């Protein structure tokens, strides 16, 4: 019974992450033609472009929340680990030890980026454009980390690989 509950929790977290990643990828593809940004380009963004940027920032943050708050913990529960008394760093360290996460430092770096959005203000074009450029460039790394943890939990669940036509898609271009 408990195993079924944990498997359900993992499956729900996986689906949530995939929705956020897919929508983040959509936003990134829409951003391709105006990235990277500088102060002047940021100030010239149209309302439609601002909406796409907002979607990207929202989904970038939401996928990190879903992974950090739900998927990482559920993955450890799936292998019989107790997570309630562990700090987030302990959870990351254990996932790294188990091979579910390549590098906790990479995750923490992405988390710093996510937190930066919470402290930047739209009227500071220099800071916002720098934060957006960095997050846009690092979003594929976030997708890779998701792929690692998904692959790890797939070993314990009946999760089939994501078909290539359904994988979250990012930009085909790298920001300059």
Secondary structure, DSSP 4 states (H G I P E B T S, - for coil): -HHHHHHHHHHHHHHHHHHHHHHHHHHHHHHGGG-S--HHHHHT--HHHHHHHHHHHHHHHHHHHIIIIIIHHHHHHHTT---TT--HHHHHHHHHHHTS-S-HHHHHHHHHHHHHHHH--TT-HHHHHHHHHHHHHHHHHHHHHHHHHHHHHHTTS-PPPPPGGGS----SS---
